[in-house]
Amino acid sequence: AQSVTQPDIHITVSEGASLELRCNYSYGATPYLFWYVQSPGQGLQLLLKYFSGDTLVQGIKGFEAEFKRSQSSFNLRKPSVHWSDAAEYFCAVGEMNYGGSQGNLIFGKGTKLSVKP
Amino acid sequence: DGGITQSPKYLFRKEGQNVTLSCEQNLNHDAMYWYRQDPGQGLRLIYYSQIVNDFQKGDIAEGYSVSREKKESFPLTVTSAQKNPTAFYLCASIKGRTSMNTEAFFGQGTRLTVV
């Protein structure tokens, strides 16, 4: 079965420091990969997505992610973290043929990011 | 502005009661989804619907029911059979019928608490 693993439950970084959030997936074919961000008590917002082509994708708010097929990874990065980036981040894979014909999103369990002043 | 509206934002339920969470979208999206979120568990799929008058069970459908009488609306009923309903519930919609390669739009969520 398809799965998404986010190894880090909670990460704390200093404001201005670089950030990397890890995501590994298990999927038989070429995956469709997403990163979403959730502020406390809110819904999820799409940061970026990868379907094909250039393996380094740019997203909103200065985030980027790199798809590495050999490592089954899609890590999220940001060169300089701002206090407003404190939130929970979810990696997801678009699954084909869930239930036979429909598609579905499989989410990781999330990584909570705290930012120190 | 187009979007997804969930209501209410906070909901309290007594033991043994059924409650219904509302989800409305004006994005003209075909597919709609209900997820349950618990701390440290990520998002787990309850039900989804690709078209009107059709819906499918997700991974944790027991104790929940849905309907899809209109394209814009996908209400979720948490029944008394759901033994641990306290959670944050998120509704999402997607243009087209599959979410493989399409952005999902989420509502702001409903926090349900059993009292």
HADDOCK unambig.tbl for C-alpha pairs under 7 A between the chains (distance, minus, plus):
assign (segid A and resid 32 and name CA) (segid B and resid 100 and name CA) 6.15 0.50 0.50
assign (segid A and resid 32 and name CA) (segid B and resid 101 and name CA) 5.82 0.50 0.50
assign (segid A and resid 42 and name CA) (segid B and resid 108 and name CA) 4.81 0.50 0.50
assign (segid A and resid 42 and name CA) (segid B and resid 109 and name CA) 6.24 0.50 0.50
assign (segid A and resid 43 and name CA) (segid B and resid 90 and name CA) 6.82 0.50 0.50
assign (segid A and resid 43 and name CA) (segid B and resid 106 and name CA) 5.49 0.50 0.50
assign (segid A and resid 43 and name CA) (segid B and resid 107 and name CA) 5.44 0.50 0.50
assign (segid A and resid 43 and name CA) (segid B and resid 108 and name CA) 4.24 0.50 0.50
assign (segid A and resid 43 and name CA) (segid B and resid 109 and name CA) 5.78 0.50 0.50
assign (segid A and resid 44 and name CA) (segid B and resid 106 and name CA) 5.72 0.50 0.50
assign (segid A and resid 51 and name CA) (segid B and resid 101 and name CA) 6.68 0.50 0.50
assign (segid A and resid 94 and name CA) (segid B and resid 99 and name CA) 6.01 0.50 0.50
assign (segid A and resid 94 and name CA) (segid B and resid 100 and name CA) 3.97 0.50 0.50
assign (segid A and resid 94 and name CA) (segid B and resid 101 and name CA) 6.36 0.50 0.50
assign (segid A and resid 95 and name CA) (segid B and resid 100 and name CA) 5.58 0.50 0.50
assign (segid A and resid 96 and name CA) (segid B and resid 100 and name CA) 6.14 0.50 0.50
assign (segid A and resid 102 and name CA) (segid B and resid 98 and name CA) 5.65 0.50 0.50
assign (segid A and resid 103 and name CA) (segid B and resid 98 and name CA) 4.34 0.50 0.50
assign (segid A and resid 103 and name CA) (segid B and resid 99 and name CA) 5.19 0.50 0.50
assign (segid A and resid 103 and name CA) (segid B and resid 100 and name CA) 5.59 0.50 0.50
assign (segid A and resid 104 and name CA) (segid B and resid 98 and name CA) 6.54 0.50 0.50
assign (segid A and resid 104 and name CA) (segid B and resid 99 and name CA) 5.25 0.50 0.50
assign (segid A and resid 104 and name CA) (segid B and resid 100 and name CA) 6.41 0.50 0.50
assign (segid A and resid 105 and name CA) (segid B and resid 99 and name CA) 6.22 0.50 0.50
assign (segid A and resid 105 and name CA) (segid B and resid 100 and name CA) 6.94 0.50 0.50
assign (segid A and resid 107 and name CA) (segid B and resid 42 and name CA) 6.46 0.50 0.50
assign (segid A and resid 107 and name CA) (segid B and resid 43 and name CA) 6.08 0.50 0.50
assign (segid A and resid 108 and name CA) (segid B and resid 42 and name CA) 5.91 0.50 0.50
assign (segid A and resid 109 and name CA) (segid B and resid 40 and name CA) 5.95 0.50 0.50
assign (segid A and resid 109 and name CA) (segid B and resid 41 and name CA) 5.10 0.50 0.50
assign (segid A and resid 109 and name CA) (segid B and resid 42 and name CA) 3.71 0.50 0.50
assign (segid A and resid 110 and name CA) (segid B and resid 42 and name CA) 5.74 0.50 0.50
